[in-house]
Amino acid sequence: MGSGPGVSCAVTLNTSLTPEQRARFQDVAQINHLLNTSKTIALVGLSSDRQKASYFVAGYLKDEGYRIVPVNPKADTILGEKVYPDIASIPFPVDLIDIFRPPQDVDEIVNQAIARKQKGLDSPAIWMQLRIINLPAAERALAAGLTVIVDKCVKMEHGR
């Protein structure tokens, strides 16, 4: 798995975000800062299916030296790592929550991330993968002091 977009993120980069929303949720300096400072990444919706984009992206991140934390209520281990059923169950700090779930599932994930911050466990950033857009949840996360990236692929951005 080399750098660059790869098969998992090689999609048309059309977006439904306005230019203002892209400036707010896709800031290149903020993306670079997150990728350079994050060490532990929770991947919500990480699949055990090797053909899924989440599996490919997680394997890439692990190969690049990040600690990956699979989050999936239907698995025990993925990529040799213990799986947690949800964000609230992770007993140690995470730097980044990478979301591979449908937009309607993002609200609960953001709620759990905000609760982690309020409990002083960590102050995780939220990253919604390509085509995962839930702007009300993104705004709530921002208001709670979290960094938020929307509609971008972690692997593709890291490869840049």
N, C-alpha and C positions, 0 to 999 in steps of 0.2 A: 504494500500500500504506500504509494509515493505521495508526494505533495501535489497540490492542484485539486481541481474539482472532483475528478473521478466519477465513476458511474453513479454513485449515490446522490450526488448533488448536481449532476449535469442536466439541468432542466432550464426551460426558458425563464429568464429573470424578469418577466413581467410582474408587476406588483400592483395591488389595489391601493397602496398607500399614496397619499398626496405628497408633494414635494416637502411640505412642512413636517409631515409625519416621518418621512424618510430621514430628514435632518435630525429629528428628535430621537428616532429609534434605530437608526442605522449609521450613526456617526463613526467614521473610520478610526479616529483617534481613540474613541471609547472602546471599540472592538479590539483594537491592538492592545490597549491597556489591559482589558480583561484576559485576552489570550496570553499576555506576557506575565500577568501576576497570579492568575488562577493556577492552583495545583490540584485541587480535588473537584471533580465534575460529576454531579448526579445526573444520570440520563433517565428521565421519566418516560416510560413507554419503550424502554430498550427491549427488543425482541431477541429471543434465542434462535430465531430463524436467520441463518447466514445470508439469505437472499434479501433481507430487509435493510433499508438504508440505515436504520438506527444501529444495527449490528456492525455494519461496515464502518460507520463513523466512530462508534465506540472502540472498535479494534484499532483504528487509525490513531485515536487520541491516546490509547494505552501504549501503542508503539512509540508515540512521540513523548512519552514520559509522564503523562497526566495520570493521576489516580482516578480511575473511573468507579462510580458507584451505581450499579444497576438498580432501577426502580421499576418493579413489575410484580403485581400481586399474584401472578400465575407461574412464577419460576422460583427455583431455589438458588441456582448459580448460573451465571452467564459470563462467558469469557474468563472463567476461573475465579470470578468474584462473587461474594455473597450478595444476594438480591434482597432488597427491602421492599415491602408492599406499598409504601408511600413515603413522601418526604418527611413526614412527622416521625417516622420510625427510625430514621438515621441517627445514631447516637453520637456522632462526632460532627465537627464543622465541615461545611462544604462551601466552596467559593462560587460555584456556578451551577445553576439548575438548567439543564438543556432539555427542552420539552419536545417530545415526539408523539404527542397526543393531539386529537382533534381540538379545534378551537373551543368547543363547548366544555371540554375537560380542563381548560386552563384556569378557570376561576378557582377551583378547589386547590390546584397546585399553587397558585399565587397566594391563596389564603394560608396554606401551610408554610410557605416561605416567609410571609409576613409574621406569622406566629413564631417561627424560629428566631427571627430578628428581635421581636418583642421580648422573647425569653432570654435573649443574649447569647444564643447558641452560635449564631453567625449572622452575617449580613449578606446573604447570597444574591448574586445577580441572576436575573431571569433571562433566558435565551429561548425564544420561540423559533423553531426551525423553519425552513422555507415553507411558504404557504400556510403556516400556522399563525393566524392573525386574530387576536382578541384584544382590541384596543381598550375597552373598558377595564379589563384585567391589567393591561399594561399601565394604564393611568393610575390605578390603585396601587400597583407595585411602586411606581415612581413616587407617588404621594407618601408612601411608607418609607422612602429612603433607599429603595433598591435600584440598582442599575438595570435597565431593560433594553434588550435587543429583540427586534421583531422581524420575521420573514427573511432570515439569513441562515446559511449553512455554516456550522462551526468548522467543519473540515475544509470547506472551500475557503473560508476566511483565513484559517490557519495556514493553508497552502500558499496564500498570497505573500 
